[in-house]
Amino acid sequence: MKVHRIALFASLIALFSACTLPETQRAQLIESVPVAERAYIVGKYTSDCDLNKKKTECTQPFSLVAVSYTNNADPEFEDRIAIERSQWTRKATTEVVTDFEGGKVTHFFCQAVVPGDYEFYGAWFYNYDGGGSGYTPQAGEKFSVPFSAKAGQLSVLDHIDVSVTSTKTLLGRRTGAPGAIAFSKMGDADLTNAVSKCPEAAQTLPKARQGLDSTATIYPFPNVYDGSSEAE
C-alpha cells in the first residue's frame, strides 16, 4: 500500500510537471518581459472551509483547490489560481481571509503574466495527505473561459468562487468532493484589496474588466453529483 501511494504521488507530480512550466522557468519568462510590457491578472478567489462548533477554526476539505489557465499561443505557459493548506498543520499556506460565519476562505490575487489571450480550462481538488488523492483536470471535463491580458494593464477577473461539496466513500464515510465554479462581479472594496497585492509600480495601471461575471456556472466533475463517481 505504501509503495502504491508513493507511486500515485509521483505520478501526479509528473503529470502536473509535464503540463506546466516549472515555477522558476515561468518566473524567468515573466522577468524577461520589460516591466512596462508586463500584464497582470487580479481578482478575488474563494472556496469553502469546514467550521468547528465554536466557529474558531475553519479547515479546508482539500489541500489544494485551484483553477488552471493557459496561454492560447503558448500552451506551455500555464499557471493556476489556488488556495492551499498544509497537510501537517491543516492551516492555509496561501494568504487568505477567513469568514468564520459563512465558512469561506478568500484569497485576493495579483499575478504577473505574459501578455496574450488565455483561458481557464480545468480544476483541482486534491489532498496531499496519505500519499495523495483527489480530482485533477485530466480526470474532469474540460471547459473554456477565455480572458485576455494586455501589456501595461490590470485584467480584472472579478470574483471566482470554487465550492466544495461532499460524497460517500466505499466505506460510507463522507469526504470532500468537487463543487461548482461560479463567476460574479466583485465590489470596489474587493477590487482595491486585489490590486493591493500587485507590485507598487503596477497598482496604478489602467484596469480592464474581462466580463467573466456573465459566465454560466461550471461543474468540472459532473458525475460526482449523481453518486456515480467517487474520489480516486
VENVENZI-V259313 format. One record per residue. SS is DSSP state (H for helix, E for strand, C for the rest). NEAR is the number of other ideal C-beta (glycine too) atoms within 8 Angstrom. Layout:
SS	NEAR
SS	NEAR
//
This chain:
C	4
H	6
H	6
H	8
H	11
H	9
H	8
H	11
H	11
H	8
H	8
H	11
H	8
H	8
H	10
H	8
H	8
H	6
H	6
C	10
C	9
C	7
H	6
H	6
H	8
H	12
H	8
H	8
H	11
H	11
H	6
C	5
C	10
C	5
H	6
H	6
H	8
C	15
E	14
E	15
E	14
E	17
E	14
E	14
E	15
E	11
E	13
E	11
C	12
E	9
E	9
C	9
C	4
C	5
C	8
C	5
C	6
E	13
E	9
C	16
C	10
C	12
C	11
E	13
E	12
E	12
E	13
E	13
E	12
E	10
E	12
C	10
C	5
C	8
C	7
C	6
C	13
E	12
E	10
E	9
E	12
E	12
E	14
E	10
E	14
C	10
C	8
C	4
C	5
C	8
C	6
E	12
C	6
C	9
C	5
C	9
E	7
E	10
E	10
C	8
C	5
C	4
C	10
E	10
E	15
E	11
E	14
E	15
E	12
E	13
E	9
E	9
E	15
C	12
C	10
E	13
E	9
E	14
E	11
E	12
E	11
E	13
E	15
E	15
E	13
E	13
E	12
C	8
H	7
H	6
H	10
C	12
E	9
E	12
E	15
C	11
C	11
C	6
C	7
C	12
C	7
C	7
C	9
C	7
E	11
E	8
E	14
E	9
E	13
C	9
C	8
C	9
E	12
E	14
E	14
E	12
E	10
E	14
E	13
E	15
E	11
E	14
E	10
E	15
E	10
E	9
E	12
E	9
C	10
C	4
C	4
C	5
C	6
E	6
E	10
E	10
E	13
E	12
E	8
E	8
E	14
E	9
E	13
E	8
C	7
C	10
C	6
H	5
H	6
H	11
H	12
H	8
H	10
H	15
H	12
C	8
C	9
C	12
C	6
H	5
H	6
H	12
C	9
C	4
C	10
E	6
E	10
E	9
E	7
C	10
C	5
H	11
H	9
H	5
C	8
C	3
C	8
E	10
C	10
C	13
C	14
H	8
H	7
H	12
C	7
C	6
C	6
C	4
C	7
C	8
C	10
C	6
//
